[in-house]
Amino acid sequence: MTIDLIKYLKGGDLRSNAKAKELESLIKTQKDFDALFHFLYSKDRLLIMRAADVLEEISRANPNYLWPHQRDILQFLKTAKHKEFKWHLAQMVGRLQLTPVQRQEASDVLTSWVTDSSESKIVRVNALQALYDINEQYHERDEELQELIENLKKENIPSLISRIRKLTSS
């Protein structure tokens, strides 16, 4: 059965998810996931956002679905412009199995997002979470992450403080 993905992704505006949530339960295989991933190449911001949302949700339970797309995700990380896409990318990149070079590149981008006060709060929080997730796997940047967290605390932004509290209490 082929899923009419566009039917679930189109319609409404950036504040709605249209029928994207319904789509999550229909994506059952790597092939379905791959077909949905193709929408990240769209020029339509709405389609990208909704596809990224569904992909990110599915990858929570199935991070292995992301692995064939690792290079693409890392490239998107470097080129993403829209906040909705960035916050989903940040969540996905923390689920990848990265080489040392890829970890450095991803960490550099994520650090630039989390330290950029002009970024959306959601992007900053998710970038911090991704940095933490990557570091939990490899423990290569413990001191840098701790210093970053201390600097972020000084900004006194409730969403960042809340995430820091969650990360440091576990």
PEGIRA-V155856 format. One record per run of one state. SS is the DSSP state (H for helix, E for strand, C for the rest). FROM is the first residue (numbers start at 1). LEN is the number of residues. If there is no record, write none. Layout:
SS|FROM|LEN, SS|FROM|LEN
//
This chain:
C|1|4, H|5|5, C|10|10, H|20|5, C|25|5, H|30|12, C|42|3, H|45|17, C|62|2, H|64|4, C|68|2, H|70|10, C|80|3, H|83|11, C|94|6, H|100|16, C|116|5, H|121|18, C|139|3, H|142|14, C|156|2, H|158|12, C|170|1
//
